[in-house]
Amino acid sequence: MTRRRSSRRTSRKLLEIRAPRKGTLVIAFTLYLIGLFGALDLFSIPTSYTIALLAIAGGLLILGAFLRGL
């Protein structure tokens, strides 16, 4: 009998998810807070900038989870 390869094992080798580095977390958290305070009108920032800051913060967290060096 031949063994079947588990799809879980191969998917782990292809996609390795890790926690983002501390520096990435600090930058993302800072951008998120500025964007959040701008959306709540606590800072005088245009709406397009607040949306961009929130999107960049989320993107940094996602990329930091998938890329080793970020």
PAZAPA-4460 file (N, C-alpha, C; in steps of 0.05 Angstrom, whole numbers, plus 32768, in hexadecimal, padded with zeros to 4 digits):
% residues 70
    n_x    n_y    n_z   ca_x   ca_y   ca_z    c_x    c_y    c_z   seq   type   mol
   8011   7FE8   8000   8000   8000   8000   8011   8019   8000     1      M     A
   8008   802C   7FF2   8016   8046   7FF1   8008   8059   8004     2      T     A
   8018   806A   8010   800D   807E   8021   8003   8096   8011     3      R     A
   7FED   80A1   801A   7FE3   80B9   800D   7FF0   80D1   801B     4      R     A
   7FF7   80E4   800B   8002   80FC   8017   7FEB   810E   8020     5      R     A
   7FEE   8118   8038   7FD9   812A   8043   7FDC   8145   8036     6      S     A
   7FC5   8150   802E   7FC5   816B   8022   7FCD   8180   8037     7      S     A
   7FC8   817A   8050   7FD0   818D   8065   7FEE   8190   8066     8      R     A
   7FFC   817B   8064   8019   817C   8066   8025   818C   804F     9      R     A
   801B   8188   8036   8026   8197   8020   801E   81B4   8021    10      T     A
   8007   81BA   802B   7FFE   81D6   802C   800E   81E5   8041    11      S     A
   8017   81D8   8056   8028   81E6   806A   8042   81EE   805F    12      R     A
   804D   81DD   804D   8067   81E4   8041   8065   81FB   802D    13      K     A
   804E   81FD   8020   804A   8211   800C   8044   822D   8019    14      L     A
   8035   822D   802E   802C   8245   803A   8032   8244   8058    15      L     A
   8046   8253   8060   804D   8253   807C   8045   826E   8088    16      E     A
   8032   826D   809B   8028   8285   80A8   8036   8289   80C3    17      I     A
   8040   82A1   80C7   804E   82A8   80DF   8043   82C2   80EA    18      R     A
   8049   82C7   8103   8041   82E1   810E   8053   82F7   8103    19      A     A
   8047   830E   80FD   8058   8324   80F3   806C   832D   8108    20      P     A
   8082   8339   80FF   8097   8342   8111   808C   835A   8121    21      R     A
   809A   835F   8137   8092   8375   8149   8092   8390   813B    22      K     A
   80A6   8395   812B   80A8   83AE   811D   8090   83B2   810A    23      G     A
   8089   839D   80FC   8071   839E   80EA   8058   83A3   80FA    24      T     A
   8056   8397   8111   803E   839B   8122   803C   83B8   812C    25      L     A
   8053   83C3   8133   8053   83DE   813D   804B   83F2   8127    26      V     A
   8056   83EE   810F   8050   8400   80F9   8033   83FD   80F1    27      I     A
   8029   83E4   80F0   800D   83E0   80E8   7FFA   83EB   80FD    28      A     A
   8001   83E8   8117   7FF0   83F2   812C   7FEF   8411   812C    29      F     A
   8006   841D   8127   8007   843B   8125   7FF6   8445   810E    30      T     A
   7FF9   8439   80F6   7FE9   8441   80DF   7FCB   843C   80E4    31      L     A
   7FC5   8426   80F2   7FA9   8420   80F8   7F9D   8435   810B    32      Y     A
   7FAC   843C   811F   7FA1   8450   8132   7F9D   846B   8125    33      L     A
   7FB1   8474   8114   7FAE   848D   8106   7F96   848C   80F4    34      I     A
   7F93   8476   80E5   7F7C   8473   80D3   7F61   8472   80E2    35      G     A
   7F61   8465   80F9   7F49   8463   8109   7F41   847E   8114    36      L     A
   7F55   848C   811F   7F4F   84A7   812A   7F47   84BA   8115    37      F     A
   7F52   84B7   80FD   7F4A   84C8   80E6   7F2D   84C1   80DE    38      G     A
   7F26   84A8   80DE   7F0A   84A0   80D7   7EF6   84AA   80EC    39      A     A
   7EFF   84AC   8105   7EED   84B5   811A   7EEE   84D4   811D    40      L     A
   7EFC   84E1   810B   7EFF   84FE   810B   7F0D   8509   8124    41      D     A
   7F1E   84F9   812F   7F2F   8503   8145   7F48   8511   813A    42      L     A
   7F50   8509   8122   7F66   8516   8114   7F5A   8523   80FB    43      F     A
   7F65   8538   80F2   7F5C   8546   80DA   7F6A   853A   80C2    44      S     A
   7F61   8523   80B9   7F6D   8515   80A2   7F58   8510   808D    45      I     A
   7F5E   8514   8074   7F4A   850D   805F   7F42   84F0   8060    46      P     A
   7F29   84EA   8058   7F1E   84CF   8059   7F2E   84BC   8048    47      T     A
   7F38   84C5   8031   7F47   84B3   8020   7F61   84AA   802D    48      S     A
   7F6D   84BB   803D   7F85   84B4   804B   7F80   84A0   8062    49      Y     A
   7F69   84A4   806F   7F62   8491   8085   7F5D   8475   807A    50      T     A
   7F50   8474   8064   7F4A   8459   8057   7F65   844D   804E    51      I     A
   7F76   845D   8043   7F90   8453   803A   7FA1   8449   8052    52      A     A
   7FA1   8458   8068   7FB0   844F   807F   7FA6   8435   808B    53      L     A
   7F8B   8432   808C   7F80   8419   8096   7F86   8402   8084    54      L     A
   7F86   8407   8069   7F8C   83F2   8056   7FA9   83EA   8058    55      A     A
   7FBB   83FD   805A   7FD7   83F7   805D   7FDD   83E8   8076    56      I     A
   7FD1   83EF   808C   7FD5   83E1   80A5   7FCC   83C4   80A3    57      A     A
   7FB5   83BF   8097   7FAC   83A4   8093   7FBD   8394   8080    58      G     A
   7FC6   83A1   806B   7FD8   8394   8058   7FF3   838C   8065    59      G     A
   7FFD   839E   8076   8016   8398   8084   8013   837F   8096    60      L     A
   7FFD   837D   80A3   7FF9   8366   80B5   7FF6   834C   80A4    61      L     A
   7FE8   834D   808E   7FE5   8336   807D   8000   832E   8071    62      I     A
   800E   8341   8066   8028   833B   805A   803C   8332   806F    63      L     A
   803B   833D   8087   804D   8335   809C   8048   8319   80A5    64      G     A
   8030   830F   80A2   802A   82F3   80AA   8034   82E0   8095    65      A     A
   8035   82E8   807C   803D   82D5   8066   805A   82D8   805E    66      F     A
   8066   82EF   8061   8082   82F3   8059   8094   82F2   8071    67      L     A
   80AA   82E5   806F   80BD   82E2   8086   80CB   82FC   808D    68      R     A
   80D4   830B   8079   80E5   8322   807E   80D6   833C   8084    69      G     A
   80BC   833C   8084   80AD   8355   8087   80A5   8359   80A4    70      L     A
***
